[in-house]
């Protein structure tokens, strides 16, 4: 059944528009590389209790290989059921959708049947195709479900698309948001301009996925001027949909609340501005910037392992492991920026999230 933006629960849509924390949900495996349902569920509960506005599942952090392993539907179903049960009906459920049109539509059908509200559209399989062909794919998928555009950096399989592409993309009625993740200031500005020049700013909310610029993306206004330079608008990136926000989620929520508390026309306090370099340094360690992001998923899992939420950093691909030196870098940012982790919050509530009777246990702030 065709879904539109109007089918998203009003409170969930309001949170999306206001800007919220949307963790890219990791996949939790046991030592035999089988789905650990108890701990997979525990992480979703953690995100709900930490104040995340929802989750994105079936995305890069969830490992694209879940599709070949027959885990796409089970993992999406577990996250959706847990988030509804634990966080209520107003949390956003975003499904990662990949592949050419036939595969994407099949994944849309699965996600829609499980109650997901929107699809994050990964276009990596269209590398080398014309922008007209890619736009037709986007329009076809958007006829079935609200979509979130995804500007994915080449380092993890994406490719850059033009200003003209994003302006035409923003004109698709069922586009609800765009995740900006080109890791490139020029490309980021292109997409922001494209959305505003398309007249879609009220309908298409901007979310950061730029791991190297999370803080400033959320703090600073972006100037968009008319062609004649006589008028301008101030664009804002309102929230984040990030693999980096799959960890230390309580702290991410608190940071976003601090940023949102600063009026759009007011100067940003120095201590808030300083968070940008701190978050970027933490991300560099966890996301393995020194090794071209090869250890990004194991890096996130390592933080969750230290907190007791997962047992190990196992990925579906046995070769996907922490990089040499990455553990030392994670140790470093833990020492240097202890205020950024939420280890105490996790420790106080871990039993609640792992237990079959977790809701009988009180949440401890």
N, C-alpha and C positions, 0 to 999 in steps of 0.2 A: 504494500500500500504506500503510495506517494506521501512523503512527509515534507513539511515546510517549516520555516522558522517559527511560524505561529503554533506549531505542535510542541515546541520546547516549553516546558513548564515556566510560568511567568517569573518565578523567583530565580530559577536557574538562568534564564535569559538575562534577567537584570544583573545577576552576578557576572555573567560573561561580559556584558556591556560596561559595567563598572570597572572590571579588571580583577582577576583572581589568580590564585596559585593553582596551576594544573600540572601535577606531576605526571611525567611519562613513566608509566608503570613498568617496573622490571619483571622479568620472569624468574621464578624461584625454583631451582632444581635441587634434588638430593644428590648424594655421592654417586648414584647410579645414573645420573642425568635424566631422571624422571621428575615430572611435575610434583613439587611438594605443596599439596593443596592447603595444608594447615598454615604454612608460612606465607604462601601466596595470599591467602585470605587475611592473615595478620597484617600484612603490609597495607592492604586496602583499608583495614580498620584504623591503622595508624594514620593514614592520610586523612581519613574522615575526622578523627579526633583532633588532629593537628590543625584543622581549619581549612584544609584545601577545598576549593570550590568544586572539585570533581577530579576525574582522572582521564588520561588518554592511554588506551590499551591497544596492543597490536601494532605498536610503533617501533622505532629503532631500538629503544631501551628494552622493549619486550622481546627483542630478537626476531628478525624477519623470518628466520628458519622455522618458527612455530607453524608456519603454513605447510611446509613439507613434512613436518612431524605429526600432523593431524591435531595440533594443539590450538589452532586459531579460535575455533568456536568454544572449546572448554575453558580457555583462559579468559576470553571475553565474558562468557557466562558467569564464571566465578566472580570476576570483578564487579559485574553489574549487580548480581544478586547481593553481594556483600555490601556494596556501597548503598544500595537502596535500603537494606536491612539495618545498616549501621549509621548511615549518614542521612537517610531520609530521601524523599522523592525529588528534592530540589538541588541535588548535586549533579553537575554536568557529566555525561558519559560520552566520551569522544572515542571513536574507533579508528584506528589506523587502517587505511585502505590502500592497497598497492596493485601493481600490475597493469596490463593492458585492459581495455574496456570490459571484456568478458569476465576476467578475473575480478576486476574492481566491482562490477555489478553483483557478482556472486557474494563477495565480501560485504557489500552494502546490504544485501538480502539477509545475511546472517546477523549483522549488527542491528539492523532495524528490527528483526524478530526478537532480539534480546533486549530491546528497549533503549538502544543508544540514540542520542539526540542529534549527533552530527558526525561527519567523517572527515578525518585529517587525510588529505589526498596527496599521496606520495607519487610523484611523476617520474621517478628514476628510470622506469622501464621505457620511457619515451625519449631517452637520450638519443639525439640524432634525428628525431622527427621534426617536422615543421611546426611552428607555433600555431598555425591554423589547425593542424591535426590535434595538437594537444588541447587547444581550446574546445574543439568539438567533443573530445573525451570528457573534459570538465563539465561541459553543458549537459552531456548525456547522464553523467553521474548525478549532477545537481538536480536533475528531474526526479530523482528517487529519494533524495535526502539532503538536508542542509550540509554544506561542505565548508571546511576550513582549508584555505590555501596554504601551501607549504613551500617556501623558498629555501631549498635544501642545499647546503654547501657541497662542492665537488668532493671534498675529502672523505665524505661518508656516502658517496654514490649519487649525489645530486648534480645539478648543472644550472647555470645561470640563465634566466629568461629576461627578456627586454622590458623596458618601461611600457612599451605599447602592449605587450602581452598582459602585464598586470593591470593596465587600465581597462582592457577588454574583459579580463577575468573579473575585476571588481564590478563590472556591469551585469554579471549573472545574478539574477534575483535571489537565488537560494544560497548565495555565499554569505556566511555569517561572520567570518573572521579570517585573518591571515596570520600565520606564524612566520615571522621574519627570522630566517636562520642562514643568511648567506655568509656570515662572518666577514662582512665587507661593508664599510660605511657608504661607499658610493651606491652599491646595490640596495642597501637598506633605504637610502634616501629616494632612489628611483621608485621603490614600491610604495613608500608613503606618499610621494607626489602623485603616483598613478591612482591611488585610492581617492585622494581628494580631488584630483582633476576629473575623475569619473563621476563626481558628485555622490560618492557612495560612503562618505565618512560616517554618516549616522547609522548606516546599515552594516558596515564591515568594520569590526573592532580589530585593532592591531595588537598582536601579542609578540613578545620577544622570544626568540630561540637562539639569539646571538650569545653563546656562552662566554665570549670574550668581552661582552659589553652589557651584561645584564643590568647592573645598577644604573648606569647613565641612560640606557634605553628607557628605563622607567621614570627617571627623574627629570629629564630635560624636554622642553618643547621643541618641535621641529617646525620650522617656518616654511609654509607653502604659499607662494605668491602667484597671483594671476599673471598671464603672459605679458600684460602691459605694465606690471609692477605696481599698479595703483591700489590693489587690495591684497590682503594676506589673511591666512588662517594659521592657527597654532595647532598642529597635530600632536597627539599624545599616544604613546604605546601604553596600554592600560594594564596589562598583566603578562604572565609568562607561562608558556607551555614548554617544559624543559626536562631533559634527562637529569640535569644538575639538581632540579627540584624534586627528584625521586629520593633524595636524602636531605636530612636536616630540615624537614618540611615545616616544623613549628617555627623555626628561625626564619624561614623564607616568608611565612605568613606574617610574622611580626615585622619583617623588613618592609614588605609591601604595604602594610598598614601604616607604617611610619611615613612612607613616601606619599601615600594617598592623603595623609593628614595635612600635607603641605598644599595650600591652595595653588591652583594652576598659575596664578599671576604673582605669586610670592617667591622671594629668593629661597633657594634650598639651603638649609643649615649645613655648615661645614662637616659636622659629624655624619650627616646623612650622605653627603657627597663622597666622604671617605670610604663609605661602604663599597663603592664601585671597585676600587683597586683591591680591597680585601676579598670580595666575592670572586673577582677575576683570578686572584692568586690561588684561592682555594680550588676554583674550577680547573686551573692549570694542572694542579696536582692530581685531583680526582679524575679528571677527564683526559689525563695523559697528553697534555699539549706538547711535551718534549718529544713524543714519539708519534706525532701526527694523529693523535686521538685513538690509536690502536687499542689502548687499554681502557677506553671510557666506560664500557659496560662492566667489566670486572672491577674497575675503580669504584663505581657506585655500589656494587655488591660487597666490596671490601668494607666500606663504611657501614653498611647494614649488617655485615657479619660481626664487626666490632661491637655493634649495639645489641647483638643477640637475635636480631630479626631473621637472619638467614644463617645457615650452617656453614656455607662455603661460597666461593666465587665461581662455581661451575657454570659454564655456558654450554649450549647445545653443540657448538664446535669446540672440541677439546683443545684446539690450537689457540682459542681466544682466551688469553690469560693476561694477568698483570705484566706490564713491561719491566725490564730491568731498571731498577732505581725508582720505580713508581711507589713502592711501599714506603721508602724513605721520604719521598715527597709528601705522601699523605701524613706520615708521622710529623713532618715539619709543620704543615698547616694546622694540624691538631694542636701542636705546642704554641704556635704563634698566634692563632686566632681561636682560643677556646670559647669565646662568646658566640661563635658562629654555629657550633654544633648544638644538637638538642638531645644529647645522650641522657641527661637526667630525666627529661620528660619520657623518653623511651623506656628507661629502666623502671620508672615508676608505674608504667602501664603495660609492660611486656606480657605479664601473666594474663591481663585482661584480654589482650589481642590474640593470644595463643590458645586460650581456653575455649572449650565448647560452651561454657556458661559465662562467657566474657561479659555479657551485658548485665550480669548480676553483680559485677565488681565495679566500684566507683572509678570514675576518671580522676586522675591526680594531675593537677597542673604542674 
